[in-house]
Amino acid sequence: MTTVYIPCDSAALSVGADFVASTFAAIARDNKIDITIVRTGSRGMYWLEPLVEVETTNGRVGYTNVNSRSLDASVIADMVLAKDLANSIGLVDSYPWLAKQQRVTFARVGIIDPVSIGDYELHGGLVGLRNALKESGASVVEMITESGLRGRGGAGFPAGVKWRGVLQADADQKYICCNADEGDSGTFADRMLMEGDPFTLIEGMAIAGTAVGATKGYIYIRSEYPHAIATMTRAIDVARSHGVLGDSVLESGKPFDLEVRAGAGSYVCGEETAMLESIEGKRGMIRPKPPIPALVGLYGKPTVINNVMTLAAAPMIMAQGAAAYQALGHERSRGTQVFQLAGNIAQGGIVETAFGITLGELVDDFGGGTRSGRPVKTVQVGGPLGAYLG
């Protein structure tokens, strides 16, 4: 039996991935072609979606821009045999666009079944959480601090400093809040991770929670992300049923559980204190500071607030050590950054690489230049509140 991988990421669905999957399955069944279809996240090469990957002894062979209307028995038979068709890109992992990246947070996205915890563990998942549970909370926080992990929400505040503040706070209840209110136009990294590898975020939040003494976590997702909400909710149920969440995380005796909260679509709730107001059932409005959320946060209790990319980096740090993460990056910006390429660009998608890459490399190399073919005049960096660079 041959395994065929077809993405169920929202962007892939928008260009017909569901139709490709159902047509592929029906034709294979009718013609007695023995296959198993696994739905995955997207590899992030959106200009090539729907991307169908076929498992071979040498790795997965990819076929780009597959159209359900062009599928027939002979085409599917050739694909299952990994023949070199016109739309083949060969071994996907060796495709230059992917091979040049340094995928840490996105290491499993597009590879695993998003809601299979067995698949997640098979590809290195839960190692970081198991390591963290063997350490004291102070040791975990120190490792996050030593790694140089900074907030990926825009401010770049050291994650370890936030965690330490909540660890040292004296309270009967503490919280972990993940801000997944990805409201800036042209942004989609949070959605991609939640739809393609939700257990990475769950593991990162469990590491944070068990380290600082928080027993409850909330993932705040904008309502415009129904697929992400559904995938995260299902993944949380799976994690809970396997003892990754609950009264005793991986039988450690430390409790931590998670819940998804859907926002109503307010751009201002991307700000951390407005998000807290919304989770509490109030109008999403920014709170004055001080006090800071690390001391007086959700329901007035000490709260760690990080965004998706920050929390999702914690499993790698705890699995491979602070030095491994610190070894990536440039000057004060350690580790990797996930770049979202969108707009008038030939090859829109997601790129993860260590800090230090130039805009020229991102736009001309990974992005393939402008889609219109005209010279690049300016690049908007950091969303609508960012800057225009010539």
SULNORRA-V68456 format. One record per backbone hydrogen bond with DSSP energy under -0.5 kcal/mol. CO is the residue of the C=O (numbers start at 0). NH is the residue of the N-H. If there is no record, write none. Layout:
co:CO nh:NH
co:CO nh:NH
This chain:
co:1 nh:35
co:2 nh:54
co:3 nh:5
co:3 nh:37
co:4 nh:52
co:5 nh:39
co:8 nh:12
co:9 nh:13
co:10 nh:14
co:11 nh:14
co:11 nh:16
co:12 nh:15
co:15 nh:19
co:16 nh:20
co:17 nh:21
co:18 nh:22
co:19 nh:23
co:20 nh:24
co:21 nh:25
co:22 nh:26
co:23 nh:27
co:24 nh:28
co:25 nh:29
co:26 nh:30
co:27 nh:32
co:28 nh:31
co:31 nh:33
co:32 nh:34
co:33 nh:1
co:35 nh:3
co:35 nh:37
co:37 nh:5
co:39 nh:7
co:43 nh:45
co:43 nh:349
co:44 nh:47
co:45 nh:48
co:47 nh:64
co:49 nh:51
co:49 nh:65
co:50 nh:6
co:51 nh:62
co:52 nh:4
co:53 nh:60
co:55 nh:58
co:58 nh:55
co:59 nh:91
co:60 nh:53
co:61 nh:88
co:61 nh:89
co:62 nh:51
co:66 nh:69
co:67 nh:70
co:71 nh:75
co:72 nh:76
co:73 nh:77
co:74 nh:78
co:75 nh:79
co:76 nh:80
co:77 nh:82
co:78 nh:81
co:82 nh:84
co:84 nh:87
co:86 nh:63
co:89 nh:61
co:90 nh:93
co:91 nh:94
co:94 nh:97
co:94 nh:98
co:95 nh:99
co:97 nh:100
co:101 nh:103
co:103 nh:106
co:107 nh:110
co:107 nh:111
co:111 nh:40
co:111 nh:113
co:112 nh:115
co:114 nh:116
co:115 nh:119
co:116 nh:120
co:117 nh:121
co:118 nh:122
co:119 nh:122
co:119 nh:124
co:120 nh:123
co:123 nh:126
co:125 nh:129
co:126 nh:130
co:127 nh:131
co:128 nh:132
co:129 nh:133
co:130 nh:133
co:131 nh:134
co:135 nh:139
co:136 nh:140
co:137 nh:141
co:138 nh:142
co:139 nh:143
co:140 nh:144
co:141 nh:145
co:142 nh:146
co:143 nh:147
co:143 nh:148
co:144 nh:147
co:147 nh:333
co:148 nh:158
co:148 nh:159
co:156 nh:150
co:157 nh:160
co:157 nh:161
co:158 nh:162
co:159 nh:163
co:160 nh:164
co:161 nh:165
co:162 nh:166
co:163 nh:167
co:164 nh:168
co:168 nh:170
co:173 nh:214
co:173 nh:215
co:174 nh:303
co:175 nh:217
co:176 nh:178
co:176 nh:305
co:177 nh:179
co:177 nh:219
co:178 nh:307
co:179 nh:181
co:179 nh:221
co:180 nh:182
co:183 nh:186
co:187 nh:191
co:188 nh:192
co:189 nh:193
co:190 nh:194
co:191 nh:195
co:192 nh:196
co:196 nh:199
co:196 nh:200
co:197 nh:201
co:198 nh:202
co:199 nh:203
co:200 nh:204
co:201 nh:205
co:202 nh:206
co:203 nh:207
co:204 nh:208
co:205 nh:209
co:206 nh:210
co:207 nh:211
co:208 nh:212
co:208 nh:213
co:214 nh:256
co:215 nh:175
co:216 nh:258
co:217 nh:177
co:217 nh:219
co:218 nh:220
co:218 nh:260
co:219 nh:179
co:220 nh:262
co:221 nh:224
co:224 nh:228
co:225 nh:229
co:226 nh:230
co:227 nh:231
co:228 nh:232
co:229 nh:233
co:230 nh:234
co:231 nh:235
co:232 nh:236
co:233 nh:237
co:234 nh:238
co:235 nh:239
co:236 nh:240
co:237 nh:241
co:238 nh:243
co:238 nh:244
co:239 nh:242
co:242 nh:249
co:245 nh:255
co:247 nh:250
co:248 nh:251
co:252 nh:254
co:253 nh:248
co:255 nh:245
co:256 nh:216
co:258 nh:218
co:260 nh:220
co:262 nh:222
co:264 nh:266
co:265 nh:268
co:266 nh:269
co:267 nh:270
co:270 nh:274
co:271 nh:275
co:272 nh:276
co:273 nh:277
co:274 nh:278
co:275 nh:279
co:276 nh:281
co:277 nh:280
co:282 nh:284
co:291 nh:294
co:291 nh:295
co:292 nh:302
co:296 nh:299
co:297 nh:300
co:300 nh:296
co:301 nh:174
co:302 nh:304
co:303 nh:176
co:303 nh:305
co:305 nh:178
co:306 nh:310
co:307 nh:311
co:308 nh:312
co:309 nh:312
co:309 nh:313
co:310 nh:313
co:312 nh:316
co:313 nh:317
co:314 nh:318
co:315 nh:319
co:316 nh:320
co:320 nh:324
co:321 nh:325
co:322 nh:326
co:324 nh:327
co:324 nh:334
co:327 nh:334
co:329 nh:332
co:331 nh:333
co:332 nh:329
co:334 nh:354
co:336 nh:338
co:336 nh:352
co:338 nh:340
co:338 nh:350
co:339 nh:341
co:340 nh:348
co:342 nh:344
co:347 nh:45
co:347 nh:46
co:348 nh:340
co:350 nh:338
co:350 nh:352
co:351 nh:101
co:352 nh:336
co:353 nh:356
co:357 nh:361
co:358 nh:362
co:359 nh:363
co:359 nh:364
co:360 nh:364
co:360 nh:365
co:361 nh:366
co:362 nh:368
co:366 nh:346
co:368 nh:345
co:378 nh:380
co:378 nh:388
co:380 nh:386
co:381 nh:384
co:382 nh:385
co:386 nh:380
co:386 nh:388
co:388 nh:378
